């Protein structure tokens, strides 16, 4: 997912690559994922007929294929329809010059180190194979169908399966997705949304390593025409930890174990960083691609992420919450992971007094309240893990003292009597919607958390949607995860009716698409903003629904 794209028309509408299959005449279109599947279904309707297209990133019943295989099958249901196909390969920001190579087994394409092949059923007529374009057409009547496929690998020989096998793998992949979805252990409110969110998270899991990508795209803007454009094709500790927790809550144990193992290995290898590449290396710093115009002229288009070199105290809480939930689910920590966790608790006890970049990865270091609460959370979970003999350390009394010092520091420096709320950071009256997470973390003080949630909803809310923090509404859309965090907080604070109302209003207000969610929405119309599909949005939905189901979270001490 973090490779340079072959098809980048979203960011480069004039020169970007694309792979298009459509009726030749004017059409109406309806699109959805098939039930409990990541195979996409599109219904085309024209004056002359109706057809259905299935498209799949194919796998086998045995799992991942040793090459990439994108297949599209179109079948006419009634009438007669003519379809045209065009595959135009992008230049990867003018770092590669695509070229085609005719071959008896299909049309070969080269883009830098990528070797690929176009294949189609015999009833398809290829009309163009030149420069960087493959074009084809087919006319189909009722119950006739055709299949188009692209196969690719990078710096490796490419196997060439028969087109019949590729076509069959569309159904195999659909069956595999449905079989996986059937293993999910969730029966409760908003079941369809939870299963779709779990399927979206499964798509973001990079199976060779177990890493979870934050999203599948780069540089889709948080406001049309704005400059808040980031590359999310990396694995954040925060997102990986929350995803492990979400998978645990719906019973996806293999994915939970794979993601948690990836997380612990990165910590042992590199120490705690905000993010890593999908293969487990340190993420690159941000690099601007100045010659790409961007989505709807929203620049910059970037590779890498500026957060790679930041420090966020939140990583401590994320790691320890995940470890605690992992063992609470009946699983076992290995000795190396236990030692890594003990060392991290010591590090957190030393570092929590410093300023950091906060959960929102801001460039101005502050004593962010959410960061302090995350440090409190880390040490609270570390103490619990040690008391339950999951980790061992002679420093448990120290962790207890620092945990209590953090809670006292927060109440002394981050509570506003005027706002009747915990604030964004020490010394300000601004608010931060991520403080809704303090409720699920089990932070002390139910009355103060209740009034903080009221202030967040009143000052950062726009209908059912919530902005990240004060004064950011002119720069970006509302952050979808914040709504679901607030839903979970309301539920755990015994405000279930408000929580259910907010959940339903948010789902009704998001522009309808395929069921996947982006990072943000425009509250005025529900249109998606930011990178997509956004793992944080989907995992927050899962946690909110699980809370509504009756998962009560951690008890309050006050």
C-alpha positions as CSV (number, residue, x, y, z in Angstrom):
1,X,0.0,0.0,0.0
2,X,2.9,2.4,0.5
3,X,4.4,1.7,-3.0
4,X,4.2,4.5,-5.6
5,X,0.8,4.0,-7.3
6,X,0.2,2.7,-10.8
7,X,-3.1,4.5,-10.9
8,X,-3.0,8.0,-9.5
9,X,-5.7,9.9,-11.3
10,X,-7.3,11.1,-8.0
11,X,-4.2,13.2,-7.4
12,X,-3.3,13.9,-11.1
13,X,-6.5,14.2,-13.1
14,X,-4.8,15.1,-16.4
15,X,-1.7,12.9,-16.5
16,X,-2.5,10.2,-13.9
17,X,-3.0,6.6,-14.5
18,X,-6.4,4.8,-14.3
19,X,-8.1,1.5,-15.0
20,X,-11.6,2.1,-16.3
21,X,-14.4,-0.3,-17.4
22,X,-17.8,1.3,-18.3
23,X,-20.8,1.0,-20.7
24,X,-20.2,2.9,-23.9
25,X,-23.6,4.8,-23.6
26,X,-24.8,7.0,-20.8
27,X,-25.6,5.1,-17.6
28,X,-26.8,5.3,-14.0
29,X,-24.7,3.4,-11.4
30,X,-25.2,1.9,-8.0
31,X,-22.3,0.5,-6.1
32,X,-21.8,-1.5,-2.9
33,X,-19.6,-4.1,-1.3
34,X,-21.3,-7.5,-1.4
35,X,-22.7,-8.6,1.9
36,X,-19.9,-9.6,4.4
37,X,-17.3,-9.3,1.6
38,X,-14.7,-7.0,0.2
39,X,-15.7,-7.8,-3.4
40,X,-17.2,-4.7,-4.9
41,X,-20.5,-4.8,-6.9
42,X,-21.6,-2.2,-9.4
43,X,-24.9,-2.1,-11.1
44,X,-25.0,-0.3,-14.5
45,X,-28.3,0.7,-16.0
46,X,-28.7,2.1,-19.5
47,X,-31.5,2.5,-22.0
48,X,-30.5,-0.7,-23.6
49,X,-30.0,-2.9,-20.6
50,X,-28.6,-3.7,-17.1
51,X,-25.3,-5.2,-16.1
52,X,-23.5,-6.1,-12.9
53,X,-19.7,-5.7,-12.5
54,X,-17.8,-7.5,-9.7
55,X,-14.2,-6.4,-8.9
56,X,-11.9,-8.1,-6.6
57,X,-8.3,-8.0,-5.3
58,X,-8.1,-11.7,-5.6
59,X,-6.8,-14.2,-3.1
60,X,-7.1,-18.0,-2.8
61,X,-8.7,-20.2,-0.2
62,X,-5.2,-20.8,1.0
63,X,-4.6,-17.1,1.5
64,X,-2.6,-14.4,-0.2
65,X,-1.4,-15.0,-3.8
66,X,2.3,-14.6,-4.6
67,X,1.4,-11.8,-7.0
68,X,-1.2,-9.0,-7.1
69,X,-4.3,-9.8,-9.1
70,X,-7.1,-7.3,-9.8
71,X,-10.0,-8.8,-11.6
72,X,-13.2,-7.3,-13.0
73,X,-16.1,-9.4,-14.3
74,X,-19.1,-7.8,-16.1
75,X,-22.3,-9.7,-16.8
76,X,-25.4,-8.4,-18.6
77,X,-28.7,-9.2,-16.9
78,X,-31.0,-7.9,-19.6
79,X,-30.7,-6.3,-23.0
80,X,-27.5,-5.8,-24.9
81,X,-24.7,-3.5,-23.8
82,X,-21.3,-2.5,-25.2
83,X,-18.4,-2.0,-22.7
84,X,-15.1,-0.1,-23.2
85,X,-12.0,-0.6,-21.1
86,X,-9.0,1.6,-20.8
87,X,-5.9,1.0,-18.7
88,X,-3.5,4.0,-18.6
89,X,-0.4,3.5,-16.4
90,X,0.9,6.4,-14.4
91,X,4.5,7.7,-14.5
92,X,5.0,7.7,-10.7
93,X,5.6,11.4,-10.5
94,X,7.7,11.2,-13.8
95,X,10.2,8.8,-12.1
96,X,9.2,5.9,-14.5
97,X,8.2,5.8,-18.2
98,X,5.6,2.9,-18.7
99,X,6.1,0.7,-21.7
100,X,4.2,-2.2,-23.2
101,X,5.5,-5.5,-24.5
102,X,3.3,-7.8,-26.6
103,X,3.3,-11.4,-25.6
104,X,1.3,-14.5,-26.6
105,X,0.1,-14.8,-23.0
106,X,-1.3,-11.3,-22.9
107,X,-0.1,-7.7,-23.0
108,X,2.9,-7.1,-20.7
109,X,3.4,-3.7,-19.1
110,X,6.5,-2.3,-17.3
111,X,6.5,0.6,-14.9
112,X,9.9,1.0,-13.2
113,X,10.5,-2.3,-11.4
114,X,6.8,-3.4,-11.7
115,X,6.2,-6.2,-14.2
116,X,2.6,-6.8,-15.0
117,X,0.2,-8.5,-17.4
118,X,-3.2,-7.7,-18.8
119,X,-5.5,-10.7,-19.4
120,X,-9.1,-11.0,-20.7
121,X,-11.6,-13.6,-21.8
122,X,-11.5,-14.5,-25.5
123,X,-14.8,-12.6,-26.3
124,X,-13.0,-9.3,-25.5
125,X,-11.3,-7.4,-28.4
126,X,-8.2,-5.5,-27.6
127,X,-8.2,-2.3,-29.7
128,X,-5.0,-0.6,-28.5
129,X,-1.6,-1.5,-27.1
130,X,0.7,1.4,-27.4
131,X,2.6,3.9,-25.4
132,X,1.2,3.4,-21.8
133,X,-2.4,2.5,-22.8
134,X,-4.3,-0.7,-23.2
135,X,-7.8,-0.4,-24.6
136,X,-10.4,-3.1,-25.2
137,X,-14.1,-3.5,-25.9
138,X,-16.8,-6.2,-25.7
139,X,-20.5,-6.4,-26.6
140,X,-22.6,-8.6,-24.3
141,X,-26.2,-9.8,-24.3
142,X,-28.3,-11.2,-21.4
143,X,-26.4,-13.9,-19.4
144,X,-23.1,-13.2,-21.2
145,X,-20.1,-12.1,-19.4
146,X,-16.5,-11.0,-19.8
147,X,-13.5,-10.8,-17.4
148,X,-10.6,-8.3,-17.4
149,X,-7.6,-8.6,-15.1
150,X,-4.3,-7.0,-14.2
151,X,-1.5,-9.1,-12.6
152,X,1.6,-7.5,-11.2
153,X,4.7,-8.1,-9.2
154,X,7.9,-6.0,-8.5
155,X,11.4,-7.1,-9.4
156,X,10.3,-10.8,-9.7
157,X,9.2,-13.3,-12.3
158,X,5.4,-13.3,-13.0
159,X,3.3,-16.4,-13.1
160,X,0.6,-16.4,-15.8
161,X,-2.6,-18.2,-14.7
162,X,-5.4,-19.0,-17.2
163,X,-8.1,-16.4,-17.4
164,X,-10.6,-19.0,-16.3
165,X,-8.6,-19.4,-13.0
166,X,-8.6,-15.6,-12.5
167,X,-12.3,-15.4,-13.1
168,X,-13.0,-18.2,-10.7
169,X,-10.9,-16.5,-8.0
170,X,-13.5,-13.7,-7.9
171,X,-16.0,-16.1,-6.5
172,X,-13.3,-17.8,-4.4
173,X,-12.3,-14.4,-2.9
174,X,-16.0,-13.6,-2.2
175,X,-16.4,-16.9,-0.4
176,X,-13.2,-16.4,1.6
177,X,-14.3,-12.9,2.7
178,X,-17.7,-14.3,3.8
179,X,-16.1,-17.2,5.6
180,X,-13.9,-14.8,7.5
181,X,-16.8,-12.5,8.4
182,X,-18.7,-15.5,9.7
183,X,-16.0,-16.0,12.3
184,X,-16.6,-12.6,13.9
185,X,-18.2,-12.8,17.3
186,X,-20.5,-9.8,17.4
187,X,-24.2,-9.9,17.9
188,X,-25.5,-6.5,19.0
189,X,-26.6,-3.1,17.8
190,X,-25.4,-1.9,14.4
191,X,-24.2,-5.3,13.4
192,X,-24.0,-4.5,9.7
193,X,-21.8,-1.4,10.4
194,X,-19.5,-3.4,12.7
195,X,-19.0,-6.2,10.2
196,X,-18.3,-3.7,7.4
197,X,-15.8,-1.9,9.7
198,X,-14.1,-5.1,10.5
199,X,-13.8,-6.0,6.8
200,X,-12.3,-2.5,6.2
201,X,-9.7,-3.0,8.9
202,X,-8.9,-6.5,7.4
203,X,-8.2,-4.7,4.1
204,X,-5.7,-2.4,5.8
205,X,-3.8,-5.3,7.4
206,X,-0.5,-6.0,5.5
207,X,-0.4,-9.7,5.9
208,X,3.4,-10.3,5.2
209,X,4.2,-8.4,8.5
210,X,0.9,-8.0,10.4
211,X,1.1,-4.2,10.2
212,X,-2.0,-2.1,10.0
213,X,-2.0,0.8,7.6
214,X,-3.7,3.9,9.0
215,X,-5.3,4.4,5.6
216,X,-4.8,3.3,2.0
217,X,-4.2,6.7,0.4
218,X,-2.0,9.8,0.6
219,X,-2.7,13.5,0.2
220,X,-6.5,13.4,0.1
221,X,-7.3,16.8,1.6
222,X,-8.9,17.4,5.0
223,X,-10.5,20.5,3.4
224,X,-10.9,20.9,-0.4
225,X,-8.3,23.4,-1.5
226,X,-6.6,23.3,1.8
227,X,-3.0,22.3,2.6
228,X,-3.6,19.7,5.3
229,X,-2.7,16.7,3.1
230,X,-0.8,13.8,4.6
231,X,0.5,10.3,3.7
232,X,-1.3,7.7,5.9
233,X,0.1,4.6,4.2
234,X,2.1,3.7,7.3
235,X,1.5,1.9,10.6
236,X,1.0,4.1,13.6
237,X,1.4,2.6,17.1
238,X,-1.9,4.3,18.0
239,X,-3.8,2.9,15.1
240,X,-2.3,-0.5,15.4
241,X,-3.0,-0.7,19.1
242,X,-6.7,0.4,18.7
243,X,-7.1,-2.0,15.8
244,X,-5.8,-4.9,17.9
245,X,-8.3,-3.9,20.6
246,X,-11.1,-3.7,18.0
247,X,-10.2,-7.1,16.6
248,X,-10.2,-8.6,20.1
249,X,-13.7,-7.2,20.8
250,X,-15.1,-8.9,17.7
251,X,-13.3,-12.2,18.1
252,X,-10.8,-11.8,15.2
253,X,-8.0,-13.6,17.2
254,X,-5.5,-14.3,14.3
255,X,-5.5,-10.7,13.2
256,X,-5.2,-9.5,16.8
257,X,-2.3,-11.7,17.4
258,X,-0.5,-10.8,14.1
259,X,-0.9,-7.1,14.7
260,X,0.2,-7.3,18.4
261,X,3.2,-9.4,17.5
262,X,4.2,-6.8,14.8
263,X,3.8,-4.1,17.4
264,X,5.9,-5.8,20.1
265,X,8.7,-6.7,17.6
266,X,8.9,-3.1,16.4
267,X,9.2,-1.9,19.9
268,X,11.9,-4.4,20.7
269,X,13.8,-3.6,17.4
270,X,13.5,0.2,17.2
271,X,12.1,1.4,20.6
272,X,8.8,3.5,20.8
273,X,8.3,5.6,17.7
274,X,5.0,7.2,16.6
275,X,4.9,5.2,13.3
276,X,6.7,2.6,11.1
277,X,6.6,1.4,7.5
278,X,4.4,-1.6,6.8
279,X,7.6,-3.7,6.5
280,X,8.6,-2.5,10.0
281,X,11.3,0.1,9.3
282,X,11.3,3.6,10.6
283,X,9.0,5.8,8.5
284,X,10.5,8.4,6.2
285,X,10.3,12.1,6.8
286,X,7.8,14.0,4.6
287,X,8.7,14.7,0.9
288,X,6.6,17.0,-1.3
289,X,5.9,16.0,-4.9
290,X,5.5,19.5,-6.4
291,X,4.5,18.6,-10.0
292,X,1.3,16.7,-9.0
293,X,-1.7,19.0,-8.8
294,X,-3.5,17.1,-6.1
295,X,-7.1,16.1,-5.5
296,X,-9.3,19.0,-6.8
297,X,-6.1,21.2,-6.8
298,X,-5.4,20.6,-3.1
299,X,-1.7,20.7,-2.5
300,X,0.8,19.5,-1.4
301,X,1.0,15.9,-2.5
302,X,3.4,14.2,-0.2
303,X,5.2,10.9,0.5
304,X,6.3,10.2,4.1
305,X,5.0,11.9,7.2
306,X,6.2,14.7,9.5
307,X,5.1,12.8,12.6
308,X,7.8,10.2,12.0
309,X,10.3,12.2,14.2
310,X,7.8,13.3,16.8
311,X,7.4,12.0,20.3
312,X,3.9,11.5,21.7
313,X,3.3,10.3,25.2
314,X,0.1,8.6,23.9
315,X,2.1,5.7,22.5
316,X,2.7,4.5,26.1
317,X,-1.0,4.3,26.9
318,X,-1.8,2.8,23.6
319,X,0.8,0.0,24.0
320,X,-0.2,-0.9,27.6
321,X,-3.9,-0.8,27.0
322,X,-3.4,-3.2,24.1
323,X,-1.3,-5.5,26.2
324,X,-3.8,-5.4,29.1
325,X,-6.7,-6.3,26.7
326,X,-4.6,-9.0,25.1
327,X,-4.1,-10.9,28.3
328,X,-7.6,-10.1,29.6
329,X,-8.8,-12.0,26.5
330,X,-7.0,-15.1,27.8
331,X,-3.8,-14.7,25.8
332,X,-0.2,-14.9,27.1
333,X,2.8,-12.6,26.9
334,X,6.2,-14.0,26.0
335,X,9.2,-13.0,28.1
336,X,10.7,-10.6,25.6
337,X,7.5,-8.7,25.3
338,X,7.2,-8.6,29.1
339,X,10.7,-7.1,29.4
340,X,9.9,-4.6,26.6
341,X,6.8,-3.5,28.5
342,X,8.6,-3.1,31.8
343,X,11.2,-0.9,30.2
344,X,8.5,1.2,28.5
345,X,6.8,1.7,31.9
346,X,10.1,3.0,33.3
347,X,10.6,5.3,30.3
348,X,7.0,6.6,30.7
349,X,7.6,7.3,34.4
350,X,10.6,9.5,33.4
351,X,9.2,11.3,30.4
352,X,5.6,12.2,31.3
353,X,6.6,15.6,32.7
354,X,7.9,16.8,29.3
355,X,6.0,18.5,26.6
356,X,5.1,16.4,23.5
357,X,3.3,16.7,20.1
358,X,0.1,15.2,21.4
359,X,-2.4,12.8,19.7
360,X,-3.0,15.3,16.9
361,X,0.7,15.5,16.0
362,X,1.0,19.3,16.2
363,X,4.2,21.1,15.6
364,X,4.0,23.1,18.8
365,X,5.0,21.1,21.9
366,X,2.7,21.5,24.9
367,X,1.7,19.8,28.1
368,X,-1.3,18.2,26.3
369,X,-3.9,16.9,28.7
370,X,-4.6,13.9,26.5
371,X,-0.9,13.0,26.6
372,X,-0.8,13.2,30.4
373,X,-3.9,11.0,30.6
374,X,-2.3,8.5,28.3
375,X,0.8,8.4,30.5
376,X,-1.5,7.8,33.5
377,X,-3.2,5.0,31.6
378,X,0.1,3.4,30.7
379,X,1.3,3.3,34.3
380,X,-2.1,2.2,35.6
381,X,-2.1,-0.8,33.2
382,X,1.5,-1.6,33.9
383,X,0.7,-1.9,37.6
384,X,-2.2,-4.1,36.8
385,X,-0.1,-6.3,34.5
386,X,2.6,-6.7,37.2
387,X,0.1,-7.4,40.0
388,X,-1.4,-10.2,37.7
389,X,2.2,-11.6,37.1
390,X,2.1,-10.9,33.3
391,X,5.2,-8.7,33.7
392,X,7.7,-8.5,36.5
393,X,9.6,-5.5,37.8
394,X,11.0,-4.1,41.0
395,X,9.7,-0.7,40.0
396,X,6.0,-1.3,40.6
397,X,5.9,1.1,43.7
398,X,7.5,3.8,41.5
399,X,4.9,3.2,38.8
400,X,2.2,3.6,41.3
401,X,3.6,6.8,42.7
402,X,4.1,8.3,39.2
403,X,0.5,7.2,38.2
404,X,-0.9,9.1,41.1
405,X,1.3,12.2,40.5
406,X,0.1,12.4,36.9
407,X,-3.6,12.4,38.0
408,X,-2.8,15.1,40.6
409,X,-0.9,17.2,38.0
410,X,-3.8,16.9,35.5
411,X,-6.3,18.1,38.1
412,X,-4.1,21.0,39.2
413,X,-3.0,22.2,35.7
414,X,-5.6,21.0,33.1
415,X,-9.0,21.6,34.7
416,X,-10.9,24.8,33.8
417,X,-13.4,26.0,36.3
418,X,-14.8,28.4,33.7
419,X,-15.3,25.7,31.1
420,X,-16.1,23.0,33.7
421,X,-13.9,20.8,31.5
422,X,-10.5,19.4,31.1
423,X,-8.8,21.6,28.5
424,X,-6.6,21.0,25.4
425,X,-3.4,21.6,27.3
426,X,-2.2,23.2,30.6
427,X,-2.9,26.9,30.7
428,X,-5.5,27.2,28.0
429,X,-9.3,27.4,27.8
430,X,-9.4,25.5,24.5
431,X,-10.9,22.1,24.2
432,X,-9.8,18.8,22.7
433,X,-12.3,16.1,21.6
434,X,-9.8,13.3,22.1
435,X,-10.4,13.7,25.8
436,X,-13.5,11.6,25.3
437,X,-11.0,8.7,25.3
438,X,-10.3,9.4,29.0
439,X,-13.6,7.8,29.8
440,X,-12.8,4.4,28.2
441,X,-9.3,4.6,29.7
442,X,-11.0,4.6,33.1
443,X,-9.5,8.0,34.2
444,X,-10.7,9.1,37.7
445,X,-13.5,11.5,38.2
446,X,-16.9,10.7,36.6
447,X,-18.5,14.1,37.3
448,X,-15.6,16.0,35.7
449,X,-15.6,13.7,32.7
450,X,-19.4,14.1,32.3
451,X,-19.1,17.9,32.2
452,X,-16.1,17.7,29.9
453,X,-18.2,15.6,27.4
454,X,-20.9,18.3,27.6
455,X,-18.4,21.1,26.8
456,X,-16.9,19.1,23.9
457,X,-20.3,18.5,22.3
458,X,-21.4,22.1,22.8
459,X,-18.3,23.8,21.6
460,X,-16.8,21.4,19.1
461,X,-19.9,19.8,17.7
462,X,-21.7,20.5,14.4
463,X,-24.8,18.3,14.4
464,X,-23.6,14.8,15.1
465,X,-20.1,15.5,14.0
466,X,-17.2,16.7,16.2
467,X,-14.1,18.8,15.3
468,X,-10.8,17.7,16.8
469,X,-10.1,20.8,18.9
470,X,-11.0,24.5,19.3
471,X,-10.7,26.9,16.4
472,X,-9.9,24.1,13.8
473,X,-13.2,24.2,11.9
474,X,-12.0,26.6,9.3
475,X,-9.0,24.4,8.4
476,X,-10.6,20.9,8.1
477,X,-13.7,18.8,8.4
478,X,-15.1,17.1,11.4
479,X,-13.1,14.0,12.6
480,X,-15.3,10.9,12.4
481,X,-13.5,9.0,15.2
482,X,-14.3,11.8,17.6
483,X,-18.1,11.2,17.2
484,X,-17.7,7.5,18.0
485,X,-15.4,8.2,20.9
486,X,-18.1,10.5,22.3
487,X,-20.7,7.7,21.7
488,X,-18.6,5.3,23.7
489,X,-18.0,7.9,26.5
490,X,-21.7,8.7,26.8
491,X,-22.4,4.9,27.1
492,X,-19.9,4.3,29.8
493,X,-21.1,7.4,31.6
494,X,-24.6,5.9,31.8
495,X,-26.0,8.2,29.0
496,X,-27.0,5.4,26.7
497,X,-29.9,7.2,25.0
498,X,-27.7,10.1,24.1
499,X,-25.1,7.7,22.8
500,X,-27.5,5.8,20.6
501,X,-29.0,9.0,19.2
502,X,-25.6,10.3,18.3
503,X,-24.5,7.1,16.7
504,X,-27.6,6.9,14.5
505,X,-27.4,10.6,13.6
506,X,-23.8,10.3,12.5
507,X,-24.5,7.2,10.3
508,X,-27.4,9.0,8.7
509,X,-25.4,12.2,8.1
510,X,-22.4,10.5,6.3
511,X,-22.7,10.7,2.6
512,X,-23.7,7.2,1.3
513,X,-21.1,5.3,-0.5
514,X,-19.8,1.7,-0.2
515,X,-19.9,1.6,3.6
516,X,-16.2,2.5,4.1
517,X,-15.4,5.8,5.9
518,X,-12.8,8.4,5.4
519,X,-10.9,10.4,8.1
520,X,-13.3,13.4,8.1
521,X,-16.5,14.7,6.8
522,X,-17.8,18.1,5.8
523,X,-20.5,18.6,8.5
524,X,-22.6,20.7,6.2
525,X,-23.2,17.9,3.6
526,X,-21.6,14.7,5.0
527,X,-19.1,14.5,2.1
528,X,-16.0,12.5,2.9
529,X,-12.7,14.3,3.5
530,X,-9.1,13.1,4.1
531,X,-7.5,9.7,3.5
532,X,-9.6,6.6,3.0
533,X,-10.6,4.1,4.1
534,X,-9.5,5.4,7.5
535,X,-8.8,2.7,10.0
536,X,-9.3,5.0,13.0
537,X,-12.8,5.8,11.9
538,X,-13.8,2.2,11.6
539,X,-12.2,0.9,14.8
540,X,-13.8,3.8,16.7
541,X,-17.2,2.7,15.3
542,X,-16.5,-0.9,16.5
543,X,-15.6,0.3,20.0
544,X,-18.7,2.5,20.2
545,X,-21.0,-0.3,19.1
546,X,-19.5,-2.7,21.5
547,X,-20.1,-0.2,24.3
548,X,-23.7,0.1,23.2
549,X,-23.9,-3.7,23.3
550,X,-23.0,-3.7,27.0
551,X,-19.2,-3.9,27.1
552,X,-18.9,-1.5,30.1
553,X,-15.2,-0.7,29.9
554,X,-13.2,-0.1,33.1
555,X,-14.8,0.9,36.4
556,X,-14.4,4.4,37.8
557,X,-12.7,5.0,41.1
558,X,-14.4,8.3,41.8
